[in-house]
Amino acid sequence: MSFSIPASRPSIFLALASSMDRVRARWRVARPRTRETETHAPDDATLAAKHLAGDPHAFAELVKRYTRAVYHVTYRFTNNAADAENLTQETFLRAWNALPRLALDKPLKPYFVKIAVNLCRDWAARNRVELTPLDADDETIFAADAHDPLQTVSDQELRARVRAKLELLPPLYRTVIALRYGEEMAYEEMATALEMPLNTVRTHLHRAKARLRELLEQDE
């Protein structure tokens, strides 16, 4: 897929196109994910402030920083690369327009993911995709798993099986697993991104993992 690049904002979308090329090549490679530390790089608030002050490259740096995370969510939700790329592009278009209205004292990753999730929900409505909604009175309090097998999956064959079974889960279940394990987001960040109560997020994740385990056990 090639991205159209508005003449008024070339650096942003050139960055997005470049980032998407890297994502296509690497994001599904089976390797343990480690939390990235960029102590030498400006933080989100600094880049956002530079963008609002007129720096033509600052937002492009945010795009490079978070393209993988946004695409990870949109792909896991849609299970379709073309739709995921379109939704990723639209996410950053909306973020560009919204940034002047945002408080800059919070990390931007949950906000970008929230935009992506809302776009995915719109996509699901257009395509009549069932999201497996959770009734408000159908929640159970789940503590964080002390020994979560999905936290430490290291065997290459098992990781491949997990990825294959993920595609069989409903979109919302795929998404919460992607946020928790692929993007290493805290429950509070997930609640912000999904616009759900914290315990609802835990409930979705618990059920998603339970269903994933069932699918894995069917092959044993």
C-alpha positions as CSV (number, residue, x, y, z in Angstrom):
1,M,0.0,0.0,0.0
2,S,1.3,3.5,-0.8
3,F,0.3,6.4,1.4
4,S,-0.9,9.7,-0.1
5,I,1.1,12.6,1.2
6,P,-0.6,16.0,1.6
7,A,1.7,18.7,0.3
8,S,1.2,20.8,3.5
9,R,2.4,18.0,5.7
10,P,5.0,15.9,3.8
11,S,7.4,15.2,6.7
12,I,4.7,13.5,8.7
13,F,3.5,11.1,6.1
14,L,6.9,10.4,4.7
15,A,7.8,9.4,8.2
16,L,4.6,7.2,8.4
17,A,5.3,5.6,5.1
18,S,8.9,4.9,6.1
19,S,7.8,3.6,9.5
20,M,5.2,1.3,7.8
21,D,7.9,-0.2,5.7
22,R,9.8,-1.1,8.8
23,V,6.7,-2.4,10.5
24,R,5.8,-4.7,7.6
25,A,9.3,-6.2,7.6
26,R,9.7,-6.7,11.4
27,W,6.7,-6.4,13.6
28,R,5.6,-10.1,13.3
29,V,9.1,-11.5,13.7
30,A,9.1,-14.1,16.4
31,R,11.4,-12.7,19.1
32,P,11.0,-11.8,22.8
33,R,9.9,-8.2,23.1
34,T,11.8,-5.9,25.5
35,R,10.8,-2.5,26.8
36,E,12.5,0.2,24.8
37,T,14.4,2.9,26.6
38,E,15.3,6.0,24.8
39,T,17.0,8.2,27.4
40,H,18.7,10.2,24.7
41,A,15.5,11.0,22.8
42,P,13.1,13.8,23.7
43,D,10.0,12.7,25.5
44,D,6.5,12.9,24.1
45,A,5.7,16.3,25.8
46,T,8.9,17.9,24.3
47,L,8.1,16.7,20.8
48,A,4.5,17.8,21.1
49,A,5.5,21.2,22.4
50,K,8.0,21.6,19.5
51,H,5.3,20.6,17.0
52,L,2.9,23.2,18.4
53,A,5.7,25.8,18.3
54,G,6.1,25.1,14.5
55,D,8.8,22.5,14.3
56,P,8.0,20.7,11.0
57,H,9.8,17.5,12.1
58,A,8.6,17.0,15.7
59,F,5.3,15.3,14.9
60,A,7.1,13.1,12.4
61,E,9.2,11.8,15.2
62,L,6.1,10.9,17.2
63,V,4.8,9.1,14.1
64,K,8.0,7.1,13.9
65,R,7.9,6.3,17.6
66,Y,4.4,4.9,17.6
67,T,3.6,3.6,14.2
68,R,4.4,0.0,15.3
69,A,2.2,0.2,18.3
70,V,-0.8,1.7,16.4
71,Y,-0.4,-0.8,13.5
72,H,-0.1,-3.7,16.0
73,V,-3.5,-2.7,17.4
74,T,-5.2,-2.1,14.1
75,Y,-3.9,-5.3,12.6
76,R,-4.8,-7.5,15.6
77,F,-8.3,-6.0,15.6
78,T,-9.0,-6.3,11.8
79,N,-6.8,-9.3,10.9
80,N,-6.3,-7.5,7.6
81,A,-3.1,-5.7,6.6
82,A,-4.7,-3.2,4.1
83,D,-7.4,-2.2,6.6
84,A,-4.8,-1.9,9.4
85,E,-2.6,0.4,7.3
86,N,-5.6,2.6,6.4
87,L,-6.6,2.8,10.1
88,T,-3.0,3.6,11.1
89,Q,-2.8,6.5,8.7
90,E,-6.2,7.8,9.8
91,T,-5.1,7.5,13.5
92,F,-2.2,9.9,12.9
93,L,-4.3,12.3,10.8
94,R,-6.7,12.6,13.7
95,A,-3.9,12.9,16.2
96,W,-2.4,15.8,14.2
97,N,-5.7,17.6,14.3
98,A,-6.3,16.9,18.0
99,L,-2.9,17.6,19.4
100,P,-3.4,21.4,20.0
101,R,-6.3,20.5,22.3
102,L,-4.4,18.0,24.4
103,A,-2.8,18.3,27.8
104,L,0.8,17.5,27.3
105,D,1.6,16.2,30.8
106,K,0.6,12.6,29.9
107,P,2.2,10.0,27.6
108,L,0.8,10.1,24.1
109,K,0.9,6.4,23.4
110,P,-2.3,5.5,25.2
111,Y,-4.0,8.5,23.4
112,F,-2.8,7.3,20.0
113,V,-4.0,3.8,20.8
114,K,-7.4,5.2,21.9
115,I,-7.8,6.9,18.6
116,A,-6.8,3.7,16.8
117,V,-9.3,1.6,18.9
118,N,-12.1,4.0,18.2
119,L,-11.4,3.8,14.5
120,C,-11.4,0.1,14.7
121,R,-14.8,0.1,16.4
122,D,-16.1,2.2,13.6
123,W,-14.6,-0.3,11.1
124,A,-16.3,-3.1,13.0
125,A,-19.6,-1.3,12.8
126,R,-19.3,-0.7,9.1
127,N,-18.3,-4.4,8.5
128,R,-20.8,-5.8,11.0
129,V,-18.1,-7.5,13.0
130,E,-19.1,-8.8,16.5
131,L,-16.9,-7.3,19.2
132,T,-18.0,-9.7,22.0
133,P,-19.3,-6.9,24.3
134,L,-19.4,-7.4,28.1
135,D,-22.5,-6.5,30.0
136,A,-21.9,-4.1,32.9
137,D,-23.4,-6.6,35.4
138,D,-21.3,-9.5,34.0
139,E,-17.9,-8.5,35.5
140,T,-15.7,-10.4,37.9
141,I,-12.8,-8.9,39.7
142,F,-9.6,-10.5,38.6
143,A,-6.2,-9.9,40.2
144,A,-3.1,-9.6,38.0
145,D,-1.7,-13.1,37.2
146,A,1.4,-13.7,39.3
147,H,2.7,-16.4,37.0
148,D,1.2,-15.6,33.6
149,P,2.4,-18.0,30.9
150,L,1.9,-15.4,28.2
151,Q,4.3,-13.1,29.9
152,T,7.3,-15.4,29.3
153,V,6.5,-17.3,26.1
154,S,10.0,-18.0,24.6
155,D,9.8,-21.1,22.6
156,Q,9.6,-20.2,18.9
157,E,7.2,-22.9,18.0
158,L,4.8,-22.0,20.8
159,R,4.9,-18.4,19.9
160,A,4.0,-19.3,16.4
161,R,1.0,-21.4,17.7
162,V,-0.1,-18.5,19.9
163,R,0.0,-16.1,16.9
164,A,-2.1,-18.5,14.9
165,K,-4.7,-19.0,17.6
166,L,-4.9,-15.3,18.3
167,E,-6.4,-14.9,14.8
168,L,-9.3,-17.1,16.0
169,L,-10.3,-14.8,18.9
170,P,-12.9,-12.0,18.6
171,P,-11.4,-8.6,17.8
172,L,-11.7,-7.2,21.3
173,Y,-9.9,-10.2,22.8
174,R,-7.1,-9.9,20.3
175,T,-6.8,-6.2,21.1
176,V,-6.4,-6.6,24.8
177,I,-3.8,-9.3,24.4
178,A,-1.9,-7.1,21.9
179,L,-2.0,-4.1,24.3
180,R,-0.9,-6.1,27.4
181,Y,1.7,-8.4,25.9
182,G,2.7,-6.9,22.5
183,E,2.8,-3.3,23.7
184,E,3.4,-4.0,27.4
185,M,0.8,-1.4,28.5
186,A,-0.2,-1.2,32.1
187,Y,-3.9,-1.9,33.0
188,E,-4.4,1.8,33.6
189,E,-3.1,2.7,30.2
190,M,-5.3,0.0,28.6
191,A,-8.3,1.4,30.4
192,T,-7.5,4.8,29.0
193,A,-7.0,3.5,25.5
194,L,-10.1,1.3,25.5
195,E,-12.2,3.9,27.4
196,M,-13.3,1.1,29.8
197,P,-13.3,0.7,33.5
198,L,-10.2,-0.9,34.8
199,N,-12.0,-4.0,36.0
200,T,-13.7,-4.4,32.6
201,V,-10.3,-4.5,31.0
202,R,-9.1,-7.1,33.4
203,T,-12.2,-9.2,32.7
204,H,-11.7,-9.0,29.0
205,L,-8.1,-10.0,29.3
206,H,-8.9,-12.9,31.6
207,R,-11.5,-14.2,29.2
208,A,-9.2,-13.7,26.2
209,K,-6.4,-15.7,27.8
210,A,-8.8,-18.4,28.9
211,R,-10.1,-18.7,25.4
212,L,-6.6,-18.7,23.9
213,R,-5.6,-21.5,26.3
214,E,-8.6,-23.5,25.2
215,L,-7.6,-23.2,21.6
216,L,-4.0,-24.2,22.3
217,E,-5.1,-27.2,24.3
218,Q,-7.2,-28.4,21.4
219,D,-4.0,-29.2,19.5
220,E,-2.5,-31.2,22.3
